[in-house]
Amino acid sequence: MKNKLLIMFLLAFGVSTCEVTAQKATIKWSEEFIEEKGEKLGEVLYDDGTYVYVRVTSITKGERGKGKAITPGIMKLDKDMKPVARENYTSDMDDIDLQGLFYMGGNFVMLTSKYEKSSNSTEVFAISIDKTTLKPKGKTVSLWKLSAPPKKYFSWNATLSDDSSSMLLFATYNQKDDEKERFAYKVVGKDLGTVQEKMVELKYDNEDFSILSYKVSKSGDLYVLSKGYKDGAKKQVERGADKKKVATYDVVILKYGKDASEKEYRIPMGEKVMDAYAMSNDPATDDLFVVGTFQAATEDGVIGYFFNRINSKTGDVTASKINMFPLSFIDKVNRLNDDKSKGKSPGISKYFNITDLIVTPDDRLYALIEKRYSVTTTSKYGSYTTYYSNSIIAIQMDKNGNQAWMNHIPKSQFFNSLTAYIYYSTMVTKDKLYIFYNDIEKNLAYNINSADEEPKRFNSMDEMYLMMVEIDAQGKMSRKQFVSTEKSGHPFYISGTKQTSPNHFIIYCYRFKKEINRLGLAVFE
């Protein structure tokens, strides 16, 4: 199958301007982007403060009607949200899979891959795209080739550093319990040249060690966040009233430097169990910050969070803290979430997990913890999954883990089989944190500072309101309506709504059934 260029009809865009005076932001709307069959408007790739670059994808039939061809492209919008350029990208290679478009190191990169069944191998390819002209620069290059023995499988992923200057290709291999844990990685720079590459076999057996996450720094160092049982010994403790046996472990951070150095650091959790984690690099020093929530191993319920800072040059841990939630805070969160476990657990719901770690250049960290879970219902007619997204806990710390403030933001959301309209998005500008999420009209008057019960539940795309919570440097909160579907014309797609530059915030609108897109650019003063 060969990719073919799809000529796409694009409606002319217009602009309507909405002043959000209370928040000192101006929203400029594009006209509707109506998706023809097989066409998709993707995420915003980059915003340089003057132009906004958006991924577009066309799906067409392959040669002689067999299979499908995916044609990605980039559309460039000006400050008034009018399209000024667009390019589609095709390949003359057979049977390749599109892995994505990225902004990296001043240009765009298109990533593709090809799997060879006979050798059980995958080869990853890349082509650089000029940011100014949107034209490919040079030819497609082979970035990486990895393979596994027959009947073994591996999975791989590509991620960027926080500053988008480095790309990490990371692969994990399935191993038997008594085999050593293995992974492979490659770090490439903005010129697509190799920064470092290695196949790693750890000293730990697969059953005693689990890789949780990985991250590349702007300097090209690799960090692998894992959990491991100390010396391979699984200490069992009993949890809760049912005395369920659970194993305790340490959090293990592995660092692989581009200078070929290796380092391992353990965070002893004792009889605590890590629930979730987030890693971010300092934009100034490139130090790594790791924050995670934890439960007591013997009881259900999140009771606090830990913080670690790792020096980017030495690999040493320069700050480490474990912060427990105050009982008064736990009681408040449980009461406003109407948690059934209140009074039975020492902490808040076990479904509260860290979802974001934001690091600013001026000595601030924001950790966000949200209550998320899903329930799958099965009947004779089939099954469906309901996704729940409830309250948010926002924490501000300095870069040594000292907590400045901690706030609880009550909300209540659920959606069947779709998560794009729930959860939240954030923006940091000057000394303020903004949190955006969808809500209903019945909650417009809800007071997050003095509420004595949880808000009404949001679960509809009709008459949707995008709410904004503003938290200042002292932790003072206010909540306002940012924009409504009456202004946008379409529901707010939170999964594509995000901060794109220091004072720009993209509002992504998408009407699921009619497949209509619209973008709003909010400019904060």
SULWO-V839151 format. One line per field, one symbol per residue. psi: psi as a letter, one per 20 degrees, with the letter a starting at -180 (. if undefined). Layout:
psi->???
This chain:
psi->pqqqppppppqqqapqpppmhhjlqpppqrrpooprpjqppbrphqojigqppppqppprqapkjpaqpporrpppqaijkppiqqqqprqjqqlqppirpqpokirqppprrppohhjlqpppqqpqpphgijqqobrpqphqpqrqqqjqqqqrqpqqrhjkiqpppppqqpqqhjqqpqrqqppqahjjqpgqqqpporiqqhijpppgrqqprhijqppoprpqppkjoopprppahikppqprrqpppppoqijjqqqpppooiclqppgrqqpqqphgijqppppqqqrphiqqppiaqqpqppphghjqoippqopqpqhhggggghgijlphipiiqiarqiioqpiqopprilkqpppppqoprqppppaiiaqqppppobqppppprajjjppgrpqpoproqqqpjpiiiabrqrpppckqpppprqrrhijhjpoihkqjrqrqppkqiplqpoqppppahijpqqpqpgqrihghiqqonhijprpirhjpppopppoghilpqqqpopop.
